[in-house]
Amino acid sequence: MNDWKIFHGNREPHDEISTLPDAPSWRQFKLQKDINQKVLKARWQKILNLVREDSREYQRGKNFRVLSLPQDSEPGKQGKIYQEYQELIDGVNAAIYLRRPLLVTGRPGSGKTSLAYAIAYELQLGPVLAWSITTRTILHHGLYNYDAIARLQHLQLLKLKQEIGQGAPQQLEENIGQYLQLGPVGTAFLPSYRPRVLLIDEIDKSDINLPNDLLNLFEEGGYSIPELERLKTQAAIVRTADVGVATKIVGGRVQCYQFPLVVMT
């Protein structure tokens, strides 16, 4: 039976992701009653517009086909190749339904990373949020970046202006969002109208602690930003990994609504 499958690997863009059933009870995070659907839809449209502007990413997803059998393959091998492709398709769909990450292994150049772009293309899930791993990478690098030096310089400038009578007293905390930018992982776990595709590339190069840190993130479906948790004000507007798309974070806590489709290679 193929009617349960949402991702097929060889189709043009479609909206079958809208038929995805609710997540299992143990994989539900932010509830629908806590979500402003109008805000999510407006932000989602901005994200989709980025795909149309990025022709390279669009073509990368369009040109990769999971079920493209080699023309020069021997007839006896085609059945085995087809079976392996079907297992890959089943794995992707299982990850979508169960809201679990997908680990893809294979030889270099076999298309592991391209799979993420093919999924985003076919299911119309916006730009792929790609995070490349090195031996020095820690989870914080993928969640967000905080420019403490720029904030300190701004604070010193405000104090100087106040001392010479050129500025009124201000609360720097109100503008702290301008010193924060979410990384690809942090952006993927924002509340979203549709699940995002998060590509974690070369996970095998990671430090020994990174898999455990990722496991906690995947189980909790969210993360905290201490710099925002300490604010007196309850909300901050911060930049995301999506160019030109900002988001509001309340109380320094980010919790996903649609668990992202995480592809680890």
VOPAGU-2260 file (C-alpha; in pm, 1 decimal, decimal comma):
REM VOPAGU-2260
SITE   aa  ch    i         X         Y         Z
SITE  MET   A    0       0,0       0,0       0,0
SITE  ASN   A    1     135,2     339,3    -103,2
SITE  ASP   A    2    -160,5     558,9     -13,6
SITE  TRP   A    3     -17,2     630,5     331,5
SITE  LYS   A    4     297,1     785,8     187,1
SITE  ILE   A    5     332,2    1161,9     175,4
SITE  PHE   A    6     680,2    1178,6      22,7
SITE  HIS   A    7     725,1     976,4    -297,5
SITE  GLY   A    8    1065,3    1086,5    -419,2
SITE  ASN   A    9     978,7    1142,1    -783,6
SITE  ARG   A   10     685,0    1381,4    -797,0
SITE  GLU   A   11     634,0    1747,7    -867,2
SITE  PRO   A   12     546,7    1974,9    -569,8
SITE  HIS   A   13     219,0    1886,5    -400,6
SITE  ASP   A   14      28,7    1965,0     -80,1
SITE  GLU   A   15     -14,4    1615,1      63,9
SITE  ILE   A   16     166,7    1731,3     377,6
SITE  SER   A   17    -163,0    1899,3     469,0
SITE  THR   A   18    -314,6    1550,9     515,2
SITE  LEU   A   19     -57,3    1454,4     778,1
SITE  PRO   A   20    -238,9    1326,9    1090,9
SITE  ASP   A   21    -173,9    1480,1    1429,8
SITE  ALA   A   22     145,8    1375,2    1599,4
SITE  PRO   A   23     135,8    1087,1    1848,3
SITE  SER   A   24      50,4    1209,4    2195,4
SITE  TRP   A   25     407,3    1157,9    2314,7
SITE  ARG   A   26     540,2    1375,0    2029,5
SITE  GLN   A   27     311,2    1674,8    2071,9
SITE  PHE   A   28     474,8    1990,7    2200,0
SITE  LYS   A   29     310,1    2332,2    2157,5
SITE  LEU   A   30     -69,1    2294,4    2143,4
SITE  GLN   A   31    -286,4    2444,6    1871,4
SITE  LYS   A   32    -477,0    2655,3    2124,2
SITE  ASP   A   33    -149,0    2828,0    2210,6
SITE  ILE   A   34     -76,6    2915,4    1847,3
SITE  ASN   A   35    -183,8    3218,7    1644,2
SITE  GLN   A   36    -252,0    3050,1    1310,4
SITE  LYS   A   37    -284,2    3382,9    1129,4
SITE  VAL   A   38      66,0    3484,3    1234,8
SITE  LEU   A   39     208,5    3144,2    1141,6
SITE  LYS   A   40      50,5    3151,9     795,1
SITE  ALA   A   41     182,3    3503,0     727,0
SITE  ARG   A   42     533,5    3402,2     830,4
SITE  TRP   A   43     508,9    3080,9     628,0
SITE  GLN   A   44     426,3    3275,0     313,4
SITE  LYS   A   45     740,7    3483,4     361,7
SITE  ILE   A   46     941,6    3163,0     394,1
SITE  LEU   A   47     794,8    3016,7      74,4
SITE  ASN   A   48     878,6    3338,2    -108,8
SITE  LEU   A   49    1244,8    3279,0     -25,8
SITE  VAL   A   50    1239,3    2956,9    -226,8
SITE  ARG   A   51    1119,5    3134,2    -538,4
SITE  GLU   A   52    1401,1    3383,9    -503,6
SITE  ASP   A   53    1665,5    3113,8    -453,1
SITE  SER   A   54    1672,4    2939,9    -790,8
SITE  ARG   A   55    1975,2    2725,8    -702,7
SITE  GLU   A   56    1801,5    2564,1    -407,4
SITE  TYR   A   57    1483,5    2516,1    -608,8
SITE  GLN   A   58    1671,0    2345,5    -892,0
SITE  ARG   A   59    1868,5    2126,9    -653,0
SITE  GLY   A   60    1550,1    1984,0    -507,4
SITE  LYS   A   61    1381,3    1957,7    -845,8
SITE  ASN   A   62    1664,8    1771,1   -1017,0
SITE  PHE   A   63    1716,7    1504,2    -749,6
SITE  ARG   A   64    1493,9    1200,0    -792,6
SITE  VAL   A   65    1503,6     916,1    -542,2
SITE  LEU   A   66    1348,7     660,7    -780,1
SITE  SER   A   67    1564,3     731,7   -1086,0
SITE  LEU   A   68    1703,8     390,8   -1183,2
SITE  PRO   A   69    2038,9     394,2   -1366,6
SITE  GLN   A   70    1983,7     327,0   -1737,2
SITE  ASP   A   71    2294,0     109,4   -1762,5
SITE  SER   A   72    2210,3    -109,2   -1463,1
SITE  GLU   A   73    2178,7    -482,2   -1520,8
SITE  PRO   A   74    1819,9    -615,1   -1528,0
SITE  GLY   A   75    1887,3    -846,9   -1235,3
SITE  LYS   A   76    2008,8    -558,1   -1020,4
SITE  GLN   A   77    1715,0    -326,8   -1087,3
SITE  GLY   A   78    1486,8    -513,4    -847,7
SITE  LYS   A   79    1739,7    -481,8    -565,3
SITE  ILE   A   80    1799,2    -114,1    -639,5
SITE  TYR   A   81    1425,0     -47,0    -646,9
SITE  GLN   A   82    1381,5    -224,0    -312,3
SITE  GLU   A   83    1654,1      -9,3    -155,7
SITE  TYR   A   84    1486,3     304,3    -288,7
SITE  GLN   A   85    1154,1     192,7    -143,5
SITE  GLU   A   86    1313,8     138,0     196,3
SITE  LEU   A   87    1453,1     491,4     181,4
SITE  ILE   A   88    1112,6     634,1      89,8
SITE  ASP   A   89     952,5     437,7     374,0
SITE  GLY   A   90    1213,6     571,4     616,1
SITE  VAL   A   91    1143,9     931,9     517,3
SITE  ASN   A   92     769,7     885,8     558,0
SITE  ALA   A   93     810,8     709,8     892,5
SITE  ALA   A   94    1016,0    1006,9    1015,6
SITE  ILE   A   95     742,9    1245,1     897,0
SITE  TYR   A   96     462,0    1054,0    1068,2
SITE  LEU   A   97     645,2     980,6    1393,7
SITE  ARG   A   98     813,2    1323,0    1419,3
SITE  ARG   A   99    1152,6    1160,5    1457,4
SITE  PRO   A  100    1491,9    1245,9    1303,0
SITE  LEU   A  101    1618,7    1044,9    1005,7
SITE  LEU   A  102    1978,0     920,1     985,2
SITE  VAL   A  103    2094,0     861,9     626,0
SITE  THR   A  104    2413,9     669,9     553,8
SITE  GLY   A  105    2590,3     597,2     226,3
SITE  ARG   A  106    2898,0     650,2      16,7
SITE  PRO   A  107    3023,9    1003,0     -59,2
SITE  GLY   A  108    2838,1    1150,8    -354,1
SITE  SER   A  109    2542,8     913,7    -322,9
SITE  GLY   A  110    2297,4    1198,2    -267,8
SITE  LYS   A  111    2252,1    1195,4     109,3
SITE  THR   A  112    2237,9    1573,4     142,7
SITE  SER   A  113    2038,7    1614,7    -179,0
SITE  LEU   A  114    1763,2    1403,9     -23,2
SITE  ALA   A  115    1682,4    1688,4     217,1
SITE  TYR   A  116    1640,5    1930,0     -74,0
SITE  ALA   A  117    1424,1    1680,5    -263,0
SITE  ILE   A  118    1193,7    1648,8      38,4
SITE  ALA   A  119    1163,4    2025,0      78,4
SITE  TYR   A  120    1095,7    2063,6    -295,9
SITE  GLU   A  121     828,7    1794,4    -328,0
SITE  LEU   A  122     644,0    1877,4      -4,7
SITE  GLN   A  123     685,8    2255,8     -44,2
SITE  LEU   A  124     847,0    2302,0     296,0
SITE  GLY   A  125    1050,7    2613,0     223,9
SITE  PRO   A  126    1429,4    2652,1     216,8
SITE  VAL   A  127    1635,3    2374,4     370,3
SITE  LEU   A  128    1795,9    2481,5     697,4
SITE  ALA   A  129    2146,2    2337,1     661,1
SITE  TRP   A  130    2393,9    2298,3     946,9
SITE  SER   A  131    2740,6    2161,1     872,2
SITE  ILE   A  132    2924,9    1987,8    1156,4
SITE  THR   A  133    3295,8    2003,9    1244,2
SITE  THR   A  134    3493,8    1860,1    1533,4
SITE  ARG   A  135    3452,3    2188,9    1723,1
SITE  THR   A  136    3079,5    2230,7    1669,6
SITE  ILE   A  137    2852,2    2250,2    1973,1
SITE  LEU   A  138    2473,7    2269,0    1981,3
SITE  HIS   A  139    2476,6    2635,0    2082,5
SITE  HIS   A  140    2631,9    2723,0    1745,0
SITE  GLY   A  141    2327,6    2585,1    1565,8
SITE  LEU   A  142    2069,2    2735,3    1799,9
SITE  TYR   A  143    2159,4    3104,9    1807,0
SITE  ASN   A  144    2434,9    3364,0    1810,5
SITE  TYR   A  145    2449,1    3645,6    2064,6
SITE  ASP   A  146    2673,4    3945,0    1993,0
SITE  ALA   A  147    2758,1    4052,4    2347,1
SITE  ILE   A  148    3035,4    4288,4    2233,9
SITE  ALA   A  149    2803,8    4491,1    2011,2
SITE  ARG   A  150    2552,5    4515,7    2293,2
SITE  LEU   A  151    2820,0    4636,1    2534,9
SITE  GLN   A  152    2934,0    4901,2    2287,8
SITE  HIS   A  153    2575,2    5017,1    2244,9
SITE  LEU   A  154    2531,7    5039,2    2622,0
SITE  GLN   A  155    2846,2    5247,6    2657,1
SITE  LEU   A  156    2729,8    5479,9    2379,9
SITE  LEU   A  157    2391,4    5527,1    2548,0
SITE  LYS   A  158    2555,9    5611,3    2879,8
SITE  LEU   A  159    2785,3    5861,4    2710,5
SITE  LYS   A  160    2494,2    6035,4    2538,8
SITE  GLN   A  161    2301,7    6052,3    2865,3
SITE  GLU   A  162    2601,5    6203,7    3044,5
SITE  ILE   A  163    2631,9    6483,7    2790,0
SITE  GLY   A  164    2256,1    6534,0    2779,0
SITE  GLN   A  165    2197,2    6409,1    2425,2
SITE  GLY   A  166    1989,7    6106,1    2507,0
SITE  ALA   A  167    1698,6    6013,4    2728,1
SITE  PRO   A  168    1726,5    5717,0    2965,8
SITE  GLN   A  169    1662,6    5392,3    2778,8
SITE  GLN   A  170    1632,1    5030,3    2868,2
SITE  LEU   A  171    1881,2    4839,5    2656,5
SITE  GLU   A  172    1696,6    4516,4    2726,9
SITE  GLU   A  173    1413,1    4636,9    2505,9
SITE  ASN   A  174    1646,8    4618,5    2205,2
SITE  ILE   A  175    1839,3    4303,5    2291,7
SITE  GLY   A  176    1677,9    4117,4    2002,7
SITE  GLN   A  177    1893,8    4306,7    1754,6
SITE  TYR   A  178    2201,9    4135,2    1897,3
SITE  LEU   A  179    2056,3    3786,2    1858,7
SITE  GLN   A  180    2019,9    3572,0    1548,4
SITE  LEU   A  181    1883,2    3220,1    1541,5
SITE  GLY   A  182    2089,4    2955,9    1364,1
SITE  PRO   A  183    1950,8    2683,2    1136,0
SITE  VAL   A  184    1867,0    2452,8    1426,2
SITE  GLY   A  185    1711,1    2730,6    1632,0
SITE  THR   A  186    1503,0    2842,4    1334,2
SITE  ALA   A  187    1384,6    2488,1    1259,4
SITE  PHE   A  188    1229,4    2460,1    1606,3
SITE  LEU   A  189    1031,6    2783,1    1588,0
SITE  PRO   A  190     653,1    2739,6    1582,7
SITE  SER   A  191     577,5    2686,3    1212,8
SITE  TYR   A  192     268,8    2641,3     994,9
SITE  ARG   A  193     439,0    2346,1     825,7
SITE  PRO   A  194     739,1    2140,7     943,6
SITE  ARG   A  195    1077,5    2270,9     829,9
SITE  VAL   A  196    1349,6    2053,1     678,3
SITE  LEU   A  197    1666,7    2061,2     888,7
SITE  LEU   A  198    1982,1    1910,9     735,4
SITE  ILE   A  199    2255,4    1822,3     985,2
SITE  ASP   A  200    2548,3    1738,8     759,8
SITE  GLU   A  201    2845,1    1517,4     854,9
SITE  ILE   A  202    2721,4    1435,1    1203,0
SITE  ASP   A  203    2996,8    1171,4    1226,3
SITE  LYS   A  204    3255,1    1451,2    1262,0
SITE  SER   A  205    3093,7    1586,3    1577,8
SITE  ASP   A  206    3227,6    1605,5    1929,5
SITE  ILE   A  207    3125,7    1315,3    2151,8
SITE  ASN   A  208    2878,6    1535,3    2344,7
SITE  LEU   A  209    2682,9    1672,6    2047,7
SITE  PRO   A  210    2463,9    1364,2    1984,6
SITE  ASN   A  211    2347,9    1367,0    2347,4
SITE  ASP   A  212    2271,5    1739,2    2330,4
SITE  LEU   A  213    2074,3    1686,0    2009,5
SITE  LEU   A  214    1885,2    1397,0    2167,0
SITE  ASN   A  215    1765,0    1623,0    2447,3
SITE  LEU   A  216    1654,5    1885,9    2193,6
SITE  PHE   A  217    1467,1    1625,2    1989,2
SITE  GLU   A  218    1291,1    1489,3    2297,1
SITE  GLU   A  219    1193,8    1828,6    2437,8
SITE  GLY   A  220    1108,8    1989,6    2102,9
SITE  GLY   A  221    1243,2    2324,8    2217,2
SITE  TYR   A  222    1518,2    2521,1    2385,8
SITE  SER   A  223    1581,6    2826,8    2601,0
SITE  ILE   A  224    1775,6    3146,8    2536,0
SITE  PRO   A  225    1915,7    3258,7    2874,7
SITE  GLU   A  226    1988,5    3610,5    2748,1
SITE  LEU   A  227    1615,4    3657,3    2686,1
SITE  GLU   A  228    1496,4    3470,3    2994,9
SITE  ARG   A  229    1661,6    3735,9    3213,5
SITE  LEU   A  230    1474,0    4020,9    3049,1
SITE  LYS   A  231    1228,4    4233,0    3242,0
SITE  THR   A  232    1022,9    4260,5    2925,7
SITE  GLN   A  233     862,7    3938,3    2807,6
SITE  ALA   A  234     915,3    3948,4    2431,3
SITE  ALA   A  235    1194,3    4020,7    2184,2
SITE  ILE   A  236    1209,0    4039,0    1805,7
SITE  VAL   A  237    1506,4    3843,1    1671,7
SITE  ARG   A  238    1644,8    3757,2    1329,7
SITE  THR   A  239    1628,5    3400,7    1202,4
SITE  ALA   A  240    1827,5    3190,1     956,4
SITE  ASP   A  241    1566,7    3285,3     693,6
SITE  VAL   A  242    1691,6    3605,1     530,1
SITE  GLY   A  243    1463,5    3898,6     607,9
SITE  VAL   A  244    1226,7    3696,2     827,7
SITE  ALA   A  245    1218,5    3787,6    1197,6
SITE  THR   A  246    1024,1    3629,9    1482,3
SITE  LYS   A  247     897,5    3719,7    1828,4
SITE  ILE   A  248    1024,3    3514,3    2122,3
SITE  VAL   A  249     832,8    3538,3    2448,1
SITE  GLY   A  250     996,7    3465,3    2782,0
SITE  GLY   A  251    1317,4    3338,3    2624,9
SITE  ARG   A  252    1166,5    2998,9    2540,4
SITE  VAL   A  253    1130,1    2846,3    2192,6
SITE  GLN   A  254     893,8    2550,7    2152,2
SITE  CYS   A  255     809,8    2387,6    1821,3
SITE  TYR   A  256     453,6    2338,9    1696,8
SITE  GLN   A  257     537,9    2125,6    1393,0
SITE  PHE   A  258     838,5    1905,6    1470,9
SITE  PRO   A  259    1093,1    1960,8    1191,1
SITE  LEU   A  260    1194,9    1685,8     951,5
SITE  VAL   A  261    1555,0    1634,6    1059,5
SITE  VAL   A  262    1785,1    1466,3     806,9
SITE  MET   A  263    2124,4    1370,1     951,1
SITE  THR   A  264    2400,4    1254,6     718,6
